[in-house]
Every structure is written in C-alpha cells, then in structure tokens.
C-alpha cells in the first residue's frame, strides 16, 4: 500500500476519531458541570463553587473520587452482565458519533480532510440504529442487579425507549423525504440547496423530534426509568464508582448524539441562517464547525433548561403521549409532507 | 482482506449462535443472540448491503430482541434458572437439524455450480441507480409492489390478531 493511501485512509481517520473522542469526552465531563450550574441558577443557588475558580475543577475532582471508590457488586448480581452493561451506553453513543458531519472539510498538506469520520449513504439510519442499542444498557443493567427497583426501572426504560423510537423514526423519515438522501452530509447540502433549515419546512416534525429526543435519552420530564422519588434511582440503583460514572457520562454522550442529530436534520448542520441569502453572508466569519457546535450546545442547554422547569410525567401519561399523540401526529406529518412534495414536483413540472 | 473479515465475522456468528442455544439462563441466551445479529449485520456490510445492515440492527437488535428481553423479564423470574436442558426433545430436534443441514448442503452444492457473476457487475448496477437505498426502494415500489403490499397486509393481520387474542384475556 502506498504511503499516500495509508495516510488518506489510515492516519487521517485515526486523527479524526481521536479529536472527536477527546472533544466529546471533555464536553461530557463539563456537561455535568454545566448542568449543575444551570440548574443552580434556575433554583437561585450558586452551584459548585469550591473546587477551583467558580468550581471549574469540579468534574476532575468528581472523576478522581469515582475512580478511587470501592468497586461494589451485589452478591446476587449476574456478574458478567453487571460488568458489561454500563459500557454499552457509551459504546452506542460514541459509535453513532462517527456519522456526525461537523463541517464541510478542508484540504491539509494535499490530503482531503472531511469533518466527518464516515460519510456513508445510510448515515441517519445507522445513527438511529446504533443509538437504539443504548436500550440494552438500561435493560441489562437493571436486570443484572437482581433487585426490585432496578428491574422496574429497566422495564419502564425498555418500554419507553421502544415506544418513542417509533415516533422519532416517522418524523425523521419526513425530513429524509425532503432531503432525498440518508447521508448526513447530503442532508446538510440539501438544506443549502433549498436555502432554508429544515425546521422551517418541518415545524411539526421538529417539535415531535425534540420531544422524542428528550424521551429517548431518559431525561426529565421523561426520566421515569430512574424516577428517584419512587425507584431510588431506577435501573442503576446498585451501581457505584466507575460503573455508575459510565451510566452518568453515557447519558450525556447520548444527549450529545441526539443534539448532533437534531442539528443535522433540522438546524442546517454547519450552515449559517438562510445559507442562500446575501444578507446573512457576513455571518460566514464564524467557521462551519463552530456553527455546528454552537447549535449543538443550544440543544444541550435546552435539555438542562427543561429539566429545571418541568415536573415529571406519570407513567401512563408518558405512554399516552407517546402512542396516542406523538405517533398519530408524526404519521399525519409524514402523509402531508409526501402530498406537498408531490404537489411541488407537479407544479415544477 | 475481505476474506479475513469474513472469517472473523463468521466465527463470531457461529460461536455466539452456539453459545446462544447452549445457555440455560434465558437472558444470557438473548445477549448472545444480540451478538449473533450484530455479526450478521457486519456480514451485510461486507456484502455492501448497508441498508440491510442498518435495518438488521434497528429492527432486530434494537426492537425485537428488546421485546424478547421484556417478555423474559415479565414472566416468572424464578423459572429462568430452571430451564430444562433440551426438554427431552432431543430426538425431533436432531432429526430436524439433520434435515436442515442436508437441505442447506444440497442447496450450496447445487448453487456452487452457477454462482452469480463477478461483483463488479452488481456494483455497476448500484452505481447506475444511485445508492443502496434508492435501488431497493425502486425495486420494492415498482417491480415488486404487489408482494410488498401483501406482506404488509399479512403483518397487519397478524398484529390485529395478536391484539385481539391478548385483549380477550385481560
């Protein structure tokens, strides 16, 4: 194999993977800090203030503490699955990140450097498929603890994630029909061609997607699987130390994946607002990847914001919203999107 | 290179499939089944059937097997550990397995004589029509529309039937 091929298909992907891993792990660690701060401000508190200036070193201190904690394992637990389950959440989230398009890509030292690790023609489908694996972390973690509260949490989690995935998939399909492709890069390019971010063309779909996104990541107001007022802390009650940290961080990694998915599908990825209009051309001083990250953080903030402002739903309410409200609306959305696409095509000739 | 990956995935599939049918603990069996399905999805990717691979993971691994786990967890938990080895059904099982092996062996033996032509040709077809998804979509909604609709009808009927049967007992 020639050196050029080796660099193009060997070295560059490895560098890309390392960069994404390091950046996302940092965001995950500081996501916990950001959430504590934002929640504190919503509650009129200060949040972590002791470790470092404004408590900035809190994540490092927490990480060290969790690393040094004793490794507890219930004696009745199914040890193999108990050890394996926490890793699945991270695995699902990080493998889905390979398809996220952070920008247009550049040429460096004569080599093409795309700002996406893998631009495959089934991008969105693969992302949904891989992130759907995270349900195993919840189910197996809860079951292997061999205890009552985790099992109830696991069953709730499985039912919830499978139900909301249906509505999520239907709204995504409506967007894909407009884009005409499943490649994540292709979807952003389609938004450039149409000159509008897809949330303008898919307002209903966007709202449903955001609701399902919160439910898929088991966040408040949909955090029934870990409802601490009734289930101690749900499916990961028995976990401690590093394994608990994996669940905690995996939740943030899943939030990042869902935010990236939302930005790609509805907020034009790395594009500026109204990418075809001359009026917003001055906004190009902000480079593409930065646009992507800014939009992503907007969703992350949204996750934390609604956690601070909404109470938790009851379990039957959760199922009613999923099956009797979101799924019918998303199917109707799909139907009307199809009709409008056909009408537009007919009008265009 | 491709052959090497094929052998790796094949080993994973066969190994986890054997582990799946020999586990006494139902949940362990399901976990091995998940690994088998992921191995099959990898083989699909190797065959350049990416859409099939993604659907395999999304539908089977992410959906149906979760329901398996759900059912196993909902039925009496104590019974899980006392699943009997083979249920004294080894004779019919052996006969069926033999029949299946003969059948597959015969098909492979016959099929080996007219293996479809070089992969370059199929790749050219794919390139001509766009990607994997487009080709599949065109085939399903034009040439094979009737079988496709019949299959979806069948699934709908099965679903309604299942709901009807379950509702009666509630």
Interface residues (C-beta under 8 A of the other chain):
Chain A: X78 X80 X81 X120 X121 X122 X125 X126 X128 X129 X130 X132 X133 X135 X136 X139 X140 X143 X144 X151 X154 X155 X158 X159 X161 X162 X165 X181 X182
Chain B: X25 X27 X28 X31 X34 X50 X51 X53 X54 X55 X57 X58 X61 X62 X63 X66 X67 X69 X70 X73 X74 X131 X132 X133
